[in-house]
Amino acid sequence: MSVDICVPIHNALPYVKRCLAAICGHTLKPFRLILHDDASDPETAAWLETMARAHDGPIVLLRSDAQVWFTTSVNRCLTRCTADWIAILNSDVEIQDAHWAEKFQAVYDEDPNAGLLGAADSIYVEGPPYVAEGKVQGHLWFLRGDRLRTVGKLGEREPAEVHIRSDDAWSAKFRLLGFTNYYLTNVRHVHGGESHPGGGASWNRDLGKLPKWIDVVHARNKPPRVLVEK
């Protein structure tokens, strides 16, 4: 059963290269890459297009010429998802586990009511998944395709959901619809880098200087360009 792997991207090219190489090297199931380039710098944009055209598997590369930020970047990837399973990775996440997708899928085998799944940030401990009472942190998400059709995409109506609160709201929506969210601790990965776990902010963002809401709204009004689709 196939997996659509979504990666929203804005600059931080060294992280992006490691992220995509790790996905390609550590995913055993058939998968399709769905990438959204959120107005990255010319170096990152050029590398992504070259990589996408050379990639020997299914891939979609979208580009927004004005920055729409994380939430819309994810949603623009999700709009293209058709697979049985969906994964969403920050572009500064490096998968180090060849069975990562299978481990997430196994949660649904154990609990057919499972909703949004995540992985404990840069932590590896063997053990069963545990219920996520609050938000499921948005650096690595996994869900069944039919859950997306039931729950819908991330919210984009509020300024707080531009970047840092979208994972709170989406996690809560799954719970309100009766699903149980889980964290896994046995998926080997690095978020941000070994020396800065959780700190490789791929949006190079200053959380005290988030964009003006009106600028984000204007950027969102223009659909992304499809650069590569195969």
Buried (B, 14 or more C-beta within 10 A) or exposed (E): EBBBBBBBBBBBBEBBBBBBEBBBEBBEBEBBBBBBBBBBEEEBBEBBBEBBEEBEEBBBBBBBEEBBBBBBBBBBBBBBBEBBBBBBBBBBBBBBBEBBBEBBBBBBEEBEEBBBBBBBBBBBEEEEBEEBEEBBBBBBBBBBBEBBEEBEBBBBEEBBBBBBBBBBBBBBBBBEEEBBBBBBBBBBBBBBBEEEEBEBBBBEBEEEEBBEEEEBEEBBEEEBEEBBEE
